[in-house]
């Protein structure tokens, strides 16, 4: 995580994107049941995209909105910050 600085709000948005719920952490592992955050074009999310921690796609249902997804790197950084291993449901 060297050189990457994230705001508290960005960390909250990343957690929200994966549906993070601390009480569902088991043996240091959390299985994310989703990986998306739908909103309008967002400067803080765009910063995460620029850092390679997220990707941005146009929302297929709401033309003015976009959907952000954490990348593998984003999940790894969030795992490191939270001190757990985050996996995704398949």
C-alpha positions as CSV (number, residue, x, y, z in Angstrom):
1,X,0.0,0.0,0.0
2,X,3.0,2.2,-0.2
3,X,2.3,5.6,-1.7
4,X,-1.5,5.1,-1.8
5,X,-3.5,7.4,0.4
6,X,-7.2,6.9,0.8
7,X,-9.7,9.1,2.5
8,X,-12.0,7.6,5.2
9,X,-14.9,8.2,2.8
10,X,-13.2,6.2,0.0
11,X,-12.6,3.3,2.4
12,X,-16.3,3.5,3.4
13,X,-17.3,3.4,-0.3
14,X,-15.0,0.5,-1.0
15,X,-16.5,-1.4,1.9
16,X,-20.0,-0.6,0.7
17,X,-19.2,-1.8,-2.8
18,X,-18.5,-5.3,-1.5
19,X,-21.3,-5.3,1.1
20,X,-18.8,-5.5,3.9
21,X,-20.3,-6.5,7.2
22,X,-17.8,-7.0,10.0
23,X,-19.9,-9.5,11.8
24,X,-19.7,-11.8,8.8
25,X,-15.9,-12.1,9.0
26,X,-15.1,-15.8,9.7
27,X,-11.6,-16.9,10.6
28,X,-10.1,-13.7,9.2
29,X,-12.0,-14.1,5.9
30,X,-14.9,-12.2,4.3
31,X,-16.7,-13.4,1.2
32,X,-18.0,-10.5,-0.7
33,X,-21.5,-11.2,-2.2
34,X,-21.3,-8.2,-4.6
35,X,-18.7,-5.8,-6.1
36,X,-20.4,-2.7,-7.4
37,X,-21.3,0.9,-6.4
38,X,-23.8,2.7,-8.6
39,X,-23.8,6.5,-8.4
40,X,-23.4,9.6,-10.5
41,X,-19.9,10.4,-11.8
42,X,-17.9,10.7,-8.6
43,X,-14.5,12.4,-8.0
44,X,-13.5,10.2,-5.2
45,X,-14.3,7.0,-7.1
46,X,-12.6,8.4,-10.1
47,X,-9.5,8.9,-8.0
48,X,-9.7,5.1,-7.1
49,X,-10.0,4.4,-10.8
50,X,-6.8,6.5,-11.5
51,X,-5.0,4.5,-8.8
52,X,-6.0,1.2,-10.4
53,X,-8.2,0.2,-7.4
54,X,-11.5,0.4,-9.3
55,X,-13.0,0.3,-12.8
56,X,-15.8,2.5,-14.1
57,X,-18.6,1.4,-16.4
58,X,-21.7,3.2,-17.6
59,X,-24.9,2.0,-15.8
60,X,-26.9,0.1,-18.4
61,X,-30.2,1.1,-16.7
62,X,-29.7,4.7,-15.7
63,X,-27.9,6.6,-18.4
64,X,-26.6,9.4,-16.2
65,X,-25.1,7.0,-13.6
66,X,-22.0,4.9,-13.6
67,X,-21.1,1.7,-11.8
68,X,-17.8,1.3,-10.1
69,X,-16.2,-2.1,-9.3
70,X,-13.1,-2.8,-7.2
71,X,-10.3,-4.4,-9.1
72,X,-8.2,-7.2,-7.7
73,X,-5.7,-4.6,-6.5
74,X,-8.5,-2.7,-4.8
75,X,-9.7,-5.8,-3.0
76,X,-6.1,-6.6,-1.9
77,X,-5.6,-3.0,-0.6
78,X,-8.9,-3.2,1.3
79,X,-7.9,-6.6,2.7
80,X,-4.6,-5.2,3.9
81,X,-6.3,-2.2,5.6
82,X,-9.0,-4.3,7.3
83,X,-6.5,-7.1,8.2
84,X,-8.6,-9.8,6.6
85,X,-8.7,-11.8,3.4
86,X,-11.5,-10.8,1.1
87,X,-12.8,-13.2,-1.5
88,X,-15.7,-12.9,-4.0
89,X,-18.6,-15.3,-4.4
90,X,-18.6,-17.0,-7.7
